[in-house]
Amino acid sequence: MKKMEKELRMMEIRSAETESDDLIVKGYAIVFDQPTMLYEHNGVKYYEVIERGALDGADLKDVPFKYNHSDSVMIMARTRNKTLELIPDDKGLFIRANLAKTTTGKDLYELIKRGDVDKMSFAFTVEEDEYDRETRARRIKKIAKLWDVSAVDTPAYETTSIYARSYFLAEVEKETLDREKRRRELLLRTYE
């Protein structure tokens, strides 16, 4: 029988503006089917992919929200008391956390809101995986247990996110930036 070990991976996080004084942060702790380079040794790159469906049947009963996976920092939210929601969707594992209104919780919220901390990580135990020697890619097919999700300084997976504003406002900002980029491209073509 293969021994299952706890592993860590990183994603993006942001705070979400609310009408109450709650410290709400949202983001993706896991993004499915996105290869990420985990290691490079002597110029050879090694990748990992969390497959869509890897969370099916995973133990998500008591998952804490932490900072940098640290056991020396207070837990900020938790699924057990419903201050942390874990929502698997087509993209990955979406999280919504109502951070504790402690000094640490307020500090973390402010760092997320300012963008100083903007990625997430997850600690997990693999139940089933496979490795492709040609592509040097490990595919995580099934996660047995999710140990925690964390706001982190340095992620393994750059495609993760966390934010401290509404999803809608973030989408509006992206659309505005896209329109501005297209406008500049049209102007450049006009003067060519």
DOPAFI-173330 format. One record per residue (C-alpha): x, y, z; residue in one letter; residue number from 1. Coordinates in Angstrom, 2 decimals, always signed. Layout:
N
c1=X; c2=Y; c3=Z; r=A; k=NUM
...
//
This chain:
192
c1=+0.00; c2=+0.00; c3=+0.00; r=M; k=1
c1=+1.32; c2=+3.41; c3=-1.03; r=K; k=2
c1=+1.92; c2=+5.84; c3=+1.86; r=K; k=3
c1=-0.02; c2=+9.09; c3=+1.37; r=M; k=4
c1=+1.92; c2=+12.25; c3=+2.27; r=E; k=5
c1=+0.64; c2=+15.77; c3=+2.82; r=K; k=6
c1=+1.60; c2=+18.14; c3=-0.05; r=E; k=7
c1=+1.26; c2=+21.91; c3=-0.62; r=L; k=8
c1=+0.37; c2=+23.97; c3=-3.75; r=R; k=9
c1=-0.24; c2=+27.75; c3=-4.27; r=M; k=10
c1=-2.96; c2=+30.00; c3=-6.00; r=M; k=11
c1=-4.22; c2=+33.72; c3=-5.99; r=E; k=12
c1=-6.43; c2=+35.44; c3=-3.36; r=I; k=13
c1=-8.11; c2=+38.88; c3=-2.91; r=R; k=14
c1=-10.41; c2=+40.57; c3=-0.39; r=S; k=15
c1=-14.04; c2=+41.26; c3=-1.34; r=A; k=16
c1=-15.71; c2=+44.55; c3=-0.49; r=E; k=17
c1=-18.97; c2=+44.05; c3=+1.36; r=T; k=18
c1=-21.65; c2=+46.33; c3=+2.74; r=E; k=19
c1=-21.06; c2=+44.91; c3=+6.23; r=S; k=20
c1=-17.89; c2=+45.07; c3=+8.30; r=D; k=21
c1=-17.16; c2=+41.40; c3=+7.57; r=D; k=22
c1=-13.65; c2=+40.59; c3=+6.30; r=L; k=23
c1=-14.61; c2=+38.55; c3=+3.22; r=I; k=24
c1=-11.95; c2=+37.15; c3=+0.89; r=V; k=25
c1=-12.61; c2=+35.07; c3=-2.21; r=K; k=26
c1=-10.48; c2=+33.25; c3=-4.72; r=G; k=27
c1=-9.43; c2=+29.97; c3=-6.29; r=Y; k=28
c1=-7.30; c2=+27.70; c3=-4.14; r=A; k=29
c1=-7.13; c2=+25.08; c3=-6.92; r=I; k=30
c1=-7.38; c2=+25.57; c3=-10.69; r=V; k=31
c1=-8.05; c2=+22.39; c3=-12.66; r=F; k=32
c1=-6.19; c2=+21.19; c3=-15.75; r=D; k=33
c1=-3.53; c2=+23.93; c3=-15.63; r=Q; k=34
c1=+0.03; c2=+22.57; c3=-15.82; r=P; k=35
c1=+2.42; c2=+24.29; c3=-13.48; r=T; k=36
c1=+6.17; c2=+23.87; c3=-13.25; r=M; k=37
c1=+7.01; c2=+22.70; c3=-9.73; r=L; k=38
c1=+10.69; c2=+21.88; c3=-10.12; r=Y; k=39
c1=+13.62; c2=+22.52; c3=-12.41; r=E; k=40
c1=+16.76; c2=+20.43; c3=-12.09; r=H; k=41
c1=+19.75; c2=+20.80; c3=-14.44; r=N; k=42
c1=+17.56; c2=+22.62; c3=-16.96; r=G; k=43
c1=+14.87; c2=+19.90; c3=-16.92; r=V; k=44
c1=+11.39; c2=+21.10; c3=-15.92; r=K; k=45
c1=+8.89; c2=+18.98; c3=-13.99; r=Y; k=46
c1=+5.18; c2=+19.77; c3=-14.09; r=Y; k=47
c1=+2.01; c2=+18.97; c3=-12.18; r=E; k=48
c1=-1.67; c2=+19.14; c3=-13.12; r=V; k=49
c1=-4.68; c2=+18.82; c3=-10.81; r=I; k=50
c1=-7.30; c2=+17.07; c3=-12.94; r=E; k=51
c1=-10.92; c2=+18.15; c3=-13.07; r=R; k=52
c1=-12.73; c2=+15.73; c3=-10.77; r=G; k=53
c1=-9.74; c2=+15.25; c3=-8.45; r=A; k=54
c1=-11.84; c2=+16.58; c3=-5.56; r=L; k=55
c1=-14.74; c2=+14.18; c3=-6.16; r=D; k=56
c1=-15.10; c2=+12.24; c3=-2.92; r=G; k=57
c1=-12.24; c2=+14.11; c3=-1.20; r=A; k=58
c1=-12.49; c2=+14.75; c3=+2.55; r=D; k=59
c1=-13.39; c2=+18.46; c3=+2.81; r=L; k=60
c1=-15.17; c2=+18.22; c3=+6.18; r=K; k=61
c1=-12.88; c2=+20.27; c3=+8.41; r=D; k=62
c1=-10.64; c2=+22.54; c3=+6.37; r=V; k=63
c1=-9.06; c2=+25.63; c3=+7.99; r=P; k=64
c1=-8.06; c2=+28.84; c3=+6.18; r=F; k=65
c1=-4.51; c2=+29.79; c3=+7.18; r=K; k=66
c1=-1.72; c2=+32.17; c3=+6.29; r=Y; k=67
c1=+1.31; c2=+30.47; c3=+4.66; r=N; k=68
c1=+0.11; c2=+27.08; c3=+6.02; r=H; k=69
c1=+1.46; c2=+28.17; c3=+9.39; r=S; k=70
c1=+0.41; c2=+26.38; c3=+12.56; r=D; k=71
c1=+1.95; c2=+29.25; c3=+14.54; r=S; k=72
c1=-0.57; c2=+31.79; c3=+13.17; r=V; k=73
c1=-4.18; c2=+31.65; c3=+14.28; r=M; k=74
c1=-6.70; c2=+30.04; c3=+11.92; r=I; k=75
c1=-8.59; c2=+32.77; c3=+10.03; r=M; k=76
c1=-11.73; c2=+30.77; c3=+9.04; r=A; k=77
c1=-12.91; c2=+27.15; c3=+8.91; r=R; k=78
c1=-15.41; c2=+24.95; c3=+7.10; r=T; k=79
c1=-16.52; c2=+23.31; c3=+10.35; r=R; k=80
c1=-18.11; c2=+26.54; c3=+11.62; r=N; k=81
c1=-19.12; c2=+27.69; c3=+8.12; r=K; k=82
c1=-16.82; c2=+30.75; c3=+8.06; r=T; k=83
c1=-15.06; c2=+29.10; c3=+5.10; r=L; k=84
c1=-16.93; c2=+27.85; c3=+2.04; r=E; k=85
c1=-15.27; c2=+25.49; c3=-0.46; r=L; k=86
c1=-17.11; c2=+25.43; c3=-3.79; r=I; k=87
c1=-15.79; c2=+23.09; c3=-6.50; r=P; k=88
c1=-16.84; c2=+24.35; c3=-9.96; r=D; k=89
c1=-15.73; c2=+23.90; c3=-13.57; r=D; k=90
c1=-12.63; c2=+26.09; c3=-13.06; r=K; k=91
c1=-11.39; c2=+24.65; c3=-9.77; r=G; k=92
c1=-11.95; c2=+25.08; c3=-6.04; r=L; k=93
c1=-13.49; c2=+28.48; c3=-5.30; r=F; k=94
c1=-13.22; c2=+29.67; c3=-1.70; r=I; k=95
c1=-15.12; c2=+32.30; c3=+0.26; r=R; k=96
c1=-13.81; c2=+33.05; c3=+3.73; r=A; k=97
c1=-15.12; c2=+35.40; c3=+6.42; r=N; k=98
c1=-11.86; c2=+36.11; c3=+8.24; r=L; k=99
c1=-11.83; c2=+36.37; c3=+12.02; r=A; k=100
c1=-11.96; c2=+39.99; c3=+13.21; r=K; k=101
c1=-8.79; c2=+39.50; c3=+15.20; r=T; k=102
c1=-5.75; c2=+41.72; c3=+14.76; r=T; k=103
c1=-4.22; c2=+38.99; c3=+12.59; r=T; k=104
c1=-7.41; c2=+38.62; c3=+10.53; r=G; k=105
c1=-7.63; c2=+42.38; c3=+9.96; r=K; k=106
c1=-3.94; c2=+42.55; c3=+9.03; r=D; k=107
c1=-4.26; c2=+39.70; c3=+6.53; r=L; k=108
c1=-7.40; c2=+41.22; c3=+5.03; r=Y; k=109
c1=-5.61; c2=+44.56; c3=+4.55; r=E; k=110
c1=-2.59; c2=+42.85; c3=+2.91; r=L; k=111
c1=-4.92; c2=+40.97; c3=+0.54; r=I; k=112
c1=-6.91; c2=+44.12; c3=-0.21; r=K; k=113
c1=-3.71; c2=+46.07; c3=-1.04; r=R; k=114
c1=-2.46; c2=+43.21; c3=-3.24; r=G; k=115
c1=+0.60; c2=+42.43; c3=-1.11; r=D; k=116
c1=-0.78; c2=+38.92; c3=-0.61; r=V; k=117
c1=-2.61; c2=+37.79; c3=-3.75; r=D; k=118
c1=-2.09; c2=+34.05; c3=-4.11; r=K; k=119
c1=-3.37; c2=+30.92; c3=-2.45; r=M; k=120
c1=-2.08; c2=+27.48; c3=-1.64; r=S; k=121
c1=-3.60; c2=+24.20; c3=-0.59; r=F; k=122
c1=-2.28; c2=+21.32; c3=+1.49; r=A; k=123
c1=-3.51; c2=+17.92; c3=+0.41; r=F; k=124
c1=-3.01; c2=+14.18; c3=+0.42; r=T; k=125
c1=-2.92; c2=+12.41; c3=-2.94; r=V; k=126
c1=-4.97; c2=+9.25; c3=-3.32; r=E; k=127
c1=-4.28; c2=+8.62; c3=-7.00; r=E; k=128
c1=-1.78; c2=+10.09; c3=-9.44; r=D; k=129
c1=+0.23; c2=+9.15; c3=-12.51; r=E; k=130
c1=+3.49; c2=+10.34; c3=-14.00; r=Y; k=131
c1=+4.28; c2=+10.80; c3=-17.70; r=D; k=132
c1=+8.03; c2=+10.48; c3=-18.25; r=R; k=133
c1=+7.89; c2=+12.05; c3=-21.73; r=E; k=134
c1=+6.23; c2=+15.28; c3=-20.59; r=T; k=135
c1=+7.67; c2=+15.04; c3=-17.06; r=R; k=136
c1=+4.21; c2=+15.77; c3=-15.74; r=A; k=137
c1=+2.55; c2=+14.40; c3=-12.63; r=R; k=138
c1=-1.25; c2=+14.27; c3=-12.91; r=R; k=139
c1=-3.18; c2=+14.37; c3=-9.65; r=I; k=140
c1=-6.24; c2=+12.27; c3=-10.42; r=K; k=141
c1=-7.74; c2=+12.01; c3=-6.94; r=K; k=142
c1=-7.20; c2=+13.98; c3=-3.74; r=I; k=143
c1=-7.92; c2=+12.03; c3=-0.55; r=A; k=144
c1=-8.01; c2=+14.95; c3=+1.91; r=K; k=145
c1=-7.69; c2=+18.71; c3=+1.80; r=L; k=146
c1=-5.78; c2=+19.74; c3=+4.95; r=W; k=147
c1=-6.00; c2=+23.51; c3=+4.55; r=D; k=148
c1=-6.26; c2=+26.42; c3=+2.13; r=V; k=149
c1=-3.95; c2=+29.35; c3=+2.75; r=S; k=150
c1=-3.28; c2=+32.88; c3=+1.65; r=A; k=151
c1=+0.41; c2=+32.83; c3=+0.75; r=V; k=152
c1=+3.34; c2=+35.03; c3=-0.19; r=D; k=153
c1=+4.81; c2=+32.63; c3=-2.77; r=T; k=154
c1=+2.56; c2=+30.19; c3=-4.67; r=P; k=155
c1=+3.41; c2=+26.99; c3=-6.53; r=A; k=156
c1=+0.46; c2=+27.60; c3=-8.88; r=Y; k=157
c1=+0.47; c2=+31.12; c3=-10.35; r=E; k=158
c1=-3.09; c2=+30.65; c3=-11.69; r=T; k=159
c1=-4.64; c2=+30.81; c3=-8.20; r=T; k=160
c1=-6.25; c2=+33.97; c3=-6.92; r=S; k=161
c1=-7.74; c2=+35.70; c3=-3.91; r=I; k=162
c1=-9.39; c2=+39.11; c3=-3.76; r=Y; k=163
c1=-11.02; c2=+41.57; c3=-1.37; r=A; k=164
c1=-13.59; c2=+43.11; c3=-3.69; r=R; k=165
c1=-16.67; c2=+41.89; c3=-5.43; r=S; k=166
c1=-16.28; c2=+39.49; c3=-8.32; r=Y; k=167
c1=-18.42; c2=+41.81; c3=-10.43; r=F; k=168
c1=-16.12; c2=+44.79; c3=-9.83; r=L; k=169
c1=-13.09; c2=+42.67; c3=-10.73; r=A; k=170
c1=-14.75; c2=+41.58; c3=-13.99; r=E; k=171
c1=-15.67; c2=+45.19; c3=-14.84; r=V; k=172
c1=-12.03; c2=+46.19; c3=-14.26; r=E; k=173
c1=-10.81; c2=+43.39; c3=-16.56; r=K; k=174
c1=-13.28; c2=+44.39; c3=-19.28; r=E; k=175
c1=-12.25; c2=+48.04; c3=-18.97; r=T; k=176
c1=-8.58; c2=+47.11; c3=-19.30; r=L; k=177
c1=-9.37; c2=+44.90; c3=-22.32; r=D; k=178
c1=-11.32; c2=+47.74; c3=-24.00; r=R; k=179
c1=-8.47; c2=+50.16; c3=-23.31; r=E; k=180
c1=-5.94; c2=+47.72; c3=-24.76; r=K; k=181
c1=-8.08; c2=+47.25; c3=-27.92; r=R; k=182
c1=-8.49; c2=+51.04; c3=-28.24; r=R; k=183
c1=-4.71; c2=+51.53; c3=-28.09; r=R; k=184
c1=-4.17; c2=+48.80; c3=-30.69; r=E; k=185
c1=-6.66; c2=+50.51; c3=-33.03; r=L; k=186
c1=-4.93; c2=+53.86; c3=-32.53; r=L; k=187
c1=-1.56; c2=+52.31; c3=-33.35; r=L; k=188
c1=-2.96; c2=+50.78; c3=-36.55; r=R; k=189
c1=-4.42; c2=+54.16; c3=-37.53; r=T; k=190
c1=-0.96; c2=+55.77; c3=-37.40; r=Y; k=191
c1=+0.89; c2=+52.97; c3=-39.20; r=E; k=192
//
